[in-house]
Amino acid sequence: MIESAMTEATMIEVNGLRKLYDDYLAVDGVSFSLRSGSVCGLVGANGAGKTTTMRCLAGLMPATDGKMTVAGHAVSTDSIELKKCLAYVPDDPPLFDDLSVREHLHFIGRIYRVEGYVEKSQALITQFDLIAKADAGATTLSRGMRQKLAIACAYLYDPSVLLLDEPMTGLDPPGIRILLDSIRQRAAKGATVILSSHLLPMIEEVCTDLMMMRQGVVDYFGNVSDLRNRHPESTSLESAYFAATQLHEQANPSQAVGVLA
Ligand SMILES: Nc1ncnc2c1ncn2[C@@H]1O[C@H](COP(=O)(O)OP(=O)(O)OP(=O)(O)O)[C@@H](O)[C@H]1O
């Protein structure tokens, strides 16, 4: 659970993560650590290995190699302790066809034994502008509404680590604003967030840290302003990203697939 005051504890530790799909190496030796209160943007070209990294970290699929801990718990695919302190929201969240928005939240509240889950559910329905759909079935929701519901379900039990895979996809501009504000608020209370996205201006706005992946490896891990400082001609994270990409392509012409330096 989120601690009341922000601490400097390491919440995510990944060492030498590798993931093979059959004989295809999708993630090749990824290592990083994040402290409580960090919001880390995970960026990189399509197929760079972002979702694979997050799914391994969430314990949703086994890593081929490497060590990972979340809030002090070793990551494995069957850890109850890990599930209590971590939420992973995929870009196309699976919902229960037979449950309404409110019933989804109440179900999560009951299985995670959230105190006051009925009131908390209502607050999240209001926060994510789902009031008009509170009693509508999941199959009747739009893509953006499904995304909002999945994020609300993740927030309901106050996990100390949030892994959000392209959460802005499908959200309208007010929805994006609500999401970014909520991420900031949760981080201020000590949550650690990894946010995968291709929307670099949003990443720049909300993230303290940045991890850039290219073809299964980490090309950059550090804070956002340090990357900007490496490319002083850049006026934004987006232009620093393109400057880094260009440098990489010049140095490695055979890998010129829209990747990073
Ligand atoms: N189940 C799978 N079986 C085989 N290969 C896979 C599987 N899932 C992903 N891959 C491959 O692993 C690599 C990394 O995929 P991943 O989904 O992690 O990339 P990503 O960075 O999240 O991409 P995107 O930005 O498009 O979401 C890709 O080359 C992809 O084709």
The ligand as an ORCA input file, in Angstrom:
! r2SCAN-3c Opt
* xyz 0 1
  N       3.992    -13.619    -27.684
  C       4.998    -13.286    -28.479
  N       5.608    -14.222    -29.264
  C       6.647    -13.902    -30.063
  N       7.177    -12.658    -30.151
  C       6.615    -11.710    -29.411
  C       5.509    -11.957    -28.540
  N       5.172    -10.807    -27.917
  C       6.020     -9.884    -28.392
  N       6.880    -10.412    -29.275
  C       7.971     -9.714    -29.978
  O       8.841     -9.185    -29.002
  C       9.293     -7.891    -29.391
  C       8.950     -6.889    -28.292
  O       7.527     -6.752    -28.240
  P       6.830     -5.777    -27.195
  O       5.362     -5.993    -27.301
  O       7.455     -5.965    -25.872
  O       7.250     -4.352    -27.791
  P       6.765     -2.874    -27.387
  O       7.992     -2.066    -27.172
  O       5.801     -2.943    -26.264
  O       6.049     -2.418    -28.730
  P       4.829     -1.390    -29.011
  O       5.368      0.001    -28.867
  O       4.469     -1.699    -30.431
  O       3.716     -1.721    -28.049
  C       8.642     -7.597    -30.742
  O       9.570     -7.902    -31.771
  C       7.458     -8.546    -30.782
  O       7.140     -8.886    -32.116
*
